[in-house]
Amino acid sequence: MEIVYALPADQVLLALEVTPGTTVRQAIEQSGIRQRFPDIDPVRGKVGIFGRLVTADTVLREGDRVEIYRPLISDPRDARRQRVRRKR
């Protein structure tokens, strides 16, 4: 399985072997990625598997790719409205 996390200037993809029954939270902890990015919070932050939001307690299957999402800086709908206003 893989753990993926991306910042604007830094992207990380870690390959990880886990035992059957491992949860998303456990895999994130086992990967050691929180030592590099201590702001990651698998409980309160959003995580997904192949682009689908899941909870930190989701049990992983072989070949899953856990994606750790950063909080949005702005609401995408508001950002679009602002871009439209600027073009007018």
Stockholm file with secondary structure:
# STOCKHOLM 1.0

chainA/1-88         MEIVYALPADQVLLALEVTPGTTVRQAIEQSGIRQRFPDIDPVRGKVGIFGRLVTADTVLREGDRVEIYRPLISDPRDARRQRVRRKR
#=GR chainA/1-88 SS CEEEEEETTEEEEEECCCCTTCBHHHHHHHHTHHHHCTTCCTTTSCEEETTEEECTTCBCCTTCEEEECCCCSSCHHHHHHHHHHHHC
#=GC SS_cons        CEEEEEETTEEEEEECCCCTTCBHHHHHHHHTHHHHCTTCCTTTSCEEETTEEECTTCBCCTTCEEEECCCCSSCHHHHHHHHHHHHC
//
